């Protein structure tokens, strides 16, 4: 019985962390996209867009690892 309660708590905490991590990743992506919008030349725009893409990929991977570790616990 205690194991079931512990699993539920772990999943709940993982869900909260997943939401906050996803929000932080989206905020970082939005910051890079805003910089891309303000950039004067096309090279800088492409560079900021690429940085936004990489930030989103890395954040998504971290969220996926977090979810897997919660599932394994």
Backbone torsions as a table, in degrees:
resi	resn	phi	psi	omega
1	UNK	NA	-42.3	-179.5
2	UNK	-68.1	-32.1	177.9
3	UNK	-64.6	-37.6	178.5
4	UNK	-66.5	-42.6	178.6
5	UNK	-64.1	-39.7	-179.9
6	UNK	-65.9	-40.5	177.4
7	UNK	-61.9	-41.8	179.5
8	UNK	-64.5	-39.7	179.4
9	UNK	-66.8	-42.5	179.3
10	UNK	-62.1	-44.2	179.2
11	UNK	-64.4	-39.2	179.4
12	UNK	-64.9	-44.9	178.3
13	UNK	-64.5	-39.6	178.9
14	UNK	-64.7	-38.0	178.9
15	UNK	-64.8	-41.4	178.1
16	UNK	-64.9	-44.0	179.2
17	UNK	-65.6	-37.3	179.3
18	UNK	-63.0	-43.5	179.5
19	UNK	-64.3	-44.3	-179.2
20	UNK	-69.5	-37.1	177.3
21	UNK	-65.7	-42.8	178.7
22	UNK	-63.6	-40.5	178.4
23	UNK	-64.3	-40.5	179.3
24	UNK	-66.7	-39.4	179.4
25	UNK	-64.8	-43.7	179.3
26	UNK	-65.0	-36.2	177.9
27	UNK	-65.5	-41.3	177.1
28	UNK	-64.1	-42.4	177.6
29	UNK	-61.8	-44.2	-179.8
30	UNK	-64.0	-34.7	178.2
31	UNK	-64.7	-44.1	178.3
32	UNK	-66.1	-37.8	178.6
33	UNK	-68.1	-33.4	175.8
34	UNK	-66.5	-40.1	176.6
35	UNK	-64.9	-36.2	177.7
36	UNK	-65.1	-36.6	178.2
37	UNK	-67.8	-30.1	-179.6
38	UNK	-87.6	-12.6	-175.7
39	UNK	-66.1	144.2	-176.9
40	UNK	-83.4	-44.7	-176.1
41	UNK	-103.3	161.2	-174.9
42	UNK	-70.1	-30.1	179.5
43	UNK	-65.0	-42.2	178.5
44	UNK	-67.0	-38.8	177.8
45	UNK	-61.2	-45.8	179.4
46	UNK	-64.3	-39.5	-179.9
47	UNK	-63.5	-44.9	179.5
48	UNK	-67.6	-37.8	177.3
49	UNK	-65.1	-39.0	177.6
50	UNK	-66.1	-39.3	177.0
51	UNK	-63.1	-39.7	177.9
52	UNK	-63.6	-41.2	179.6
53	UNK	-64.2	-44.9	179.8
54	UNK	-65.8	-40.2	178.8
55	UNK	-61.4	-41.3	179.6
56	UNK	-67.4	-41.2	179.1
57	UNK	-63.8	-44.6	-179.2
58	UNK	-67.0	-39.9	178.0
59	UNK	-66.6	-39.0	177.9
60	UNK	-65.1	-40.1	178.0
61	UNK	-64.6	-40.7	178.4
62	UNK	-65.1	-40.9	178.2
63	UNK	-65.0	-38.2	178.0
64	UNK	-65.0	-41.7	178.1
65	UNK	-64.7	-39.3	177.6
66	UNK	-61.4	-43.6	179.9
67	UNK	-65.2	-41.0	179.2
68	UNK	-65.4	-40.4	179.5
69	UNK	-66.9	-33.5	176.5
70	UNK	-69.4	-38.1	179.0
71	UNK	-68.0	-33.6	-178.7
72	UNK	-78.3	-19.7	-176.8
73	UNK	-74.9	NA	NA
